[in-house]
Amino acid sequence: MATPHLAAEPGDFADTVLLPGDPRRARWMAETFLDDSRLVSAVRNNEGFTGTFGGRAVSVLGTGMGIPSISIYATELAREFGVRNLVRVGSCGALADELQLGDIVVATGASTDSNVNRQRFGGFDLAAVAALALLRAVVEAGERLDL
């Protein structure tokens, strides 16, 4: 069931997909953190992988740069492959003096004035926010690991 941007079959992607922006980081994450990772999609030099972490199936897919690119992948993953948890991971800039290179930030939301956002929400600028249960799980895992 290939889509215009993903050459995968039904079941190739796990219910949870980690989404770094850099496609090379997706490969690194799969090779570093997943057991038995396998390439499930490779379109336009953007690779997607599925493996297991702690016995649970997890996928990783690069999204490229910007809202239009991640919107394409997120839409196809949810609509065509039934993915339920899309987790944006990666690097970001900061305007807070207390944040240092390598610090971990768990964001509750992100705002933009992108026209893509306005088209999706009828001319309004709405902040994309994390699902509370997923956000809580991330924070609790970080606390358990003393991060």
C-alpha positions in Angstrom: 0.0 0.0 0.0 2.6 2.5 -1.1 1.7 6.2 -0.9 3.3 9.1 -2.8 5.9 9.5 -0.1 6.1 6.1 1.7 6.9 2.8 0.0 5.6 0.5 2.7 3.1 -2.3 3.2 0.3 -2.5 5.7 1.7 -3.3 9.1 5.2 -2.1 8.3 4.9 0.9 10.6 4.3 0.5 14.3 1.6 2.3 16.2 4.2 4.7 17.5 6.5 6.5 15.1 9.4 8.8 16.2 9.8 11.7 13.8 13.2 13.4 13.7 13.6 16.1 11.0 16.9 14.8 9.7 16.5 11.6 7.7 20.1 10.6 8.7 19.1 10.9 12.3 16.3 8.4 11.7 18.8 5.8 10.5 21.1 6.6 13.4 18.2 6.2 15.9 17.1 2.9 14.4 20.6 1.5 14.4 21.4 2.8 17.9 18.2 2.2 19.9 16.0 -0.4 18.1 16.5 -4.1 18.2 16.0 -5.9 14.9 15.4 -2.7 13.0 14.5 -3.1 9.3 14.1 -0.6 6.5 10.4 -0.3 5.6 10.4 2.7 3.3 13.0 4.5 1.2 11.5 7.2 -1.0 13.3 10.4 -2.0 16.3 9.5 0.2 14.0 9.5 3.3 14.2 6.2 5.1 11.8 4.7 7.6 12.6 1.9 10.0 10.7 -0.4 12.3 12.2 -2.5 15.1 11.6 -3.0 18.8 12.5 -1.1 21.9 12.0 -2.9 25.2 9.9 -5.5 23.4 7.6 -3.0 21.9 7.3 -2.2 18.1 8.5 1.3 17.3 9.2 3.0 14.0 11.4 6.0 13.1 10.9 8.2 10.0 12.7 11.4 9.1 10.3 14.3 8.2 12.6 16.7 6.4 12.3 20.5 7.0 9.3 22.5 7.8 5.6 22.1 8.4 4.6 21.1 4.8 7.0 18.2 4.9 6.0 16.8 8.3 2.3 17.4 7.4 2.7 15.1 4.4 4.3 12.3 6.4 2.0 12.6 9.4 -1.1 12.5 7.2 0.0 9.4 5.3 1.2 7.6 8.5 -2.2 8.2 10.2 -4.5 7.8 7.3 -2.9 5.0 5.3 -0.9 3.1 7.9 -3.1 3.5 11.1 -0.3 5.1 13.2 -1.7 6.4 16.5 1.3 8.1 18.2 3.4 10.6 16.2 6.3 11.9 18.3 8.4 14.7 17.0 12.0 14.3 18.3 15.2 16.1 17.6 17.0 19.3 18.1 15.7 22.8 18.5 16.9 26.3 19.2 16.3 28.1 22.4 15.9 31.7 23.7 16.3 30.9 27.4 19.8 31.5 28.9 19.4 28.6 31.3 19.1 26.1 28.5 22.4 24.5 27.4 23.5 22.4 24.4 22.4 18.9 25.1 19.6 19.7 27.6 16.4 17.8 27.2 13.2 19.8 26.7 9.7 18.3 26.8 7.5 20.7 25.0 3.8 21.0 25.8 3.0 22.8 22.6 4.4 24.7 19.6 3.1 27.8 17.9 3.5 29.0 14.4 2.2 31.7 12.1 2.5 29.3 9.1 0.0 29.6 6.3 -0.2 25.8 6.4 -1.6 26.1 9.9 -4.1 28.7 8.8 -5.3 26.6 5.9 -5.9 23.6 8.1 -7.7 25.6 10.8 -9.8 28.0 8.8 -7.6 31.0 9.0 -6.8 30.7 12.7 -3.3 30.2 14.3 -3.7 27.3 16.7 -0.8 25.8 18.7 -0.1 22.1 18.2 -0.1 20.5 21.6 0.9 17.2 22.9 -1.6 14.6 24.1 -1.6 14.7 27.9 -1.2 10.9 28.3 1.8 10.8 26.0 3.3 14.0 27.6 2.9 12.5 31.1 4.5 9.3 30.0 7.6 11.1 28.6 8.0 13.2 31.8 7.6 10.2 34.1 10.1 8.2 32.1 12.6 11.1 32.2 12.1 11.3 36.0 12.7 7.6 36.4 15.9 7.8 34.4 17.0 11.0 36.3 17.1 13.0 33.1 
